[in-house]
Amino acid sequence: MDETEQLLEQVTDRVRDSLREHGRPLPTPLAEGEADRAERVLGFALPPLLAALYTGVGDGGFGPEYGLLPLREAMAAYEAGRASDRGWPEGVLPIADLGCGMSACVDCRSETAPVLLFEPNPGDPGLAWYHHSPSLARWLRDWLDGAGWFREEWDEDEMELRPWAEFSSRT
């Protein structure tokens, strides 16, 4: 079993346990071919781990914060962002609602699939994008382990946000 398969198994176990506690069923994974169709509509490939979450674990409703967005919702949010005057970066797919207008987004154009924080509250699109995690895999591991941004208690000074410098070249 490779690292990705192990991570998917851990996520599935966590989701199953959490949903069982709340008396809800495990979300249904995407049907075969739906992720491929989504990629054609979006115009870019989903990172393999993200596609595996959607096709192997479930179509959203689980994971950090308010949970992974169902793929259709993520696509709609991406398309709305691209059509807005916020200068939404090409290939950056929102994957989770973090509350207060903030989103966790994955840079699908990067080989490592870093997770970015979209924080629109300052108002200036150039100041709305930050590094959240160096990769989707790390973001999920931190969630599973209660580490990084998912620690129960942490000092805000420890979690300083680094602006995403590529924003201006990707809009």
N, C-alpha and C positions, 0 to 999 in steps of 0.2 A: 504494500500500500504506500503510495507516494504522499508527499506533504499535503497536496491539494485534496486528495481523497480523504486523508485523515482529518483535515480541517472541515470538509463537508460533513463527515460523519459526526464530528463534535458539534457542529452547528445543528444538525438534524436532531441529535440527542437533546441538546439544550432546548430547542424549539418544542420538541415532543413533550419534554418534562414540564416546561413552562405552560404550554397550552393545556396539558392534562390537569395542572393545578387550577386552571381557570375554567375547566369544563368545556373547552373549545376543541374542535378537530384540527388536525394538521392541515395547513393550507394546501390546496391542490397545485401540483407543479404544472407548468405550461405544457400543452400538448406538443407532440413532435412537430417540428417545423415552425412553431410560433416564434421562437427566438430568431431563426433565420429570416423570417418575414419582417420582424421588427428591425433587424439590421439593414435590410434593404430599404425600408421606409426612412430610417434614421440617416442612412448614408455612411455608416461606419460600423465596425464590428464591436460587439460587446466583449469585454475582457473575458477570457475563458472561465475564470472563477465566478464572475457575475452570471454568465449564461448558465453555469452549472448550478448556482443557487436557484435560479428561476426554473430550471428544468428538472432538477433533482431533489430540491428541498420543498419549494413552494413558490407560488406567484405572489410574493409579498406578504405583509402582515406579521412578520417576525423580525427579530434582530434588534439592534441598538435603538435607543430612544423610542420613537413612535413606530418603529419597524420599517423594514424594507418596503418601498412603494411597489405596488403591483406594476408590472412592466408597462402596461398601457397608460397608467397614471404617470409613470416616469417619462414616457415618450411625450405625453400631452404637456407636461411641465417643461420639458426641453423645448418643444416646439413653441410654447407660449413665451418662454424666455428668449428664444432666438428672434421672435417676432416683436418683442418689446423694445423699448428704448434703453434698456439696462445694459446692452452690449454683452449679451450672454455668449460665452466662449464656444466656439465650434468644437464638437466632440466631447463636451462635458455634460454628462447625464446625471440629473438629480436622482438619488437612490433612496434617500431617507429624509423625512420631515423631522427637524430637530426642535421645532417650536419657535414661536416669536418671529416667524418669517424666515428662519434660517433653514438651510438644507445641507445635507452631506451629499457630495457629488463625486462621481468617479471620472477621471480623465481617461476616456476610452482611446485617446490617440497616443497615450504613453504606454510603453511596454510593461512598466511596473504597475500601471493602474492606480496612481496615487488618489487618495481621497482628499477632496478639497472642501473647505467650509465656505458656503455662500452666506454672507451676513449682510443683508441689504439695508439694515437699519441706519447706517450713517448717511445714506442717500446718494453718495457718489459711487457709481459703478466701479471705478478704479480702486476704490477702497473696500470693496465688498468680498474680495476673494483671498482666502488664506489656506495654507497647508494644514491639513487635519491629520493625515497619516501618510507615510511614504508608500503604502500599497494597500489595496483592498484586503489582502490576506492579513496584513498586520492589524488593520482596523478591526477585522473580525476576531483575530486572536486577542487583541486588547479587550474587546467586548466580552469574550468568553472568560478571560482571566480577571476581569475587573481591574484592568490596568489602564495607564494613559488617561485619556479623557473619560473613561468609564470607572475610575476609582470612586469609591464612596466619599472619601474626604481628600481634598487636595487644596493646596494654596494656589490662588490664581497666578501668582508670580512664577510658579513652576511651569505653568502651561501657556507661556507666551506665544501668541499667534504670530507666525511669519507670513507676511504678504506673499501672494503668488505672483511672482514677477512676470510670468508668461501671459498674464491676462491681456495686456494691450496687443500682443502679437496674434491672439487667437480670436478676436472679435470680428 
